[in-house]
Amino acid sequence: MVDRFTRIKNKLRKRHQRNKGIKFYGIKSVECNFNPKKRTYNPHFHFIFPSKELAELFMSEWLTMLGEKFASYKGQHKRKVKDTERDMIEIIKYGTKNFTNPEGKERANTNTTHFVYASAMYNIFNALKGHRLFERFGFDLPKQEIEKIEPQQLNEYKEFEFDAEVGNWVDVKTDEEISELAITQKPTFLIETLHE
């Protein structure tokens, strides 16, 4: 997949350099999920392109290069970015899911117990090793001045401990919770099973 993407990217870049095509650029991430029911892996890319035209150009090149045996139009999903922050989080969130529904369903109800498939995660991490999970292509970000921050010595501080019952870090003196976010069922399940 990475090789095919690189070949398409280089082809479209050269086409643009010869003034025979539009500039090809965007953001890409790679993700791989495991289906425990079928015992299969689903490696795939997520892209954000600046225009519908670029998205369709890439999809056409991708389907042509991979051929019908390895890719089909119905296997591709594209949509307009409506909420930039939400869609950026979606594209950069993870390379694989740590918790998987044993039924292999993506959208199970929240009461479904999820499992960690360690051997599948090991295989996925090995396959992704040495590859960038998230990257930009076809453009450079402007150089930014990095403000140098001088080290400071702290004389006053708070001490927090994690309270598993509350699902949060709690100030040892005041019982004040560090954030309004509470731990979800999935990490709690993992913590409980690790201690058994």
Secondary structure as UniProt FT lines:
FT   HELIX           2..17
FT   TURN            18..19
FT   STRAND          26..35
FT   TURN            36..39
FT   STRAND          40..48
FT   HELIX           52..70
FT   HELIX           73..75
FT   HELIX           84..92
FT   TURN            102..103
FT   TURN            110..111
FT   HELIX           118..128
FT   TURN            129..130
FT   STRAND          134..137
FT   STRAND          160..163
FT   TURN            164..167
FT   STRAND          168..171
FT   TURN            172..174
FT   HELIX           185..195
//
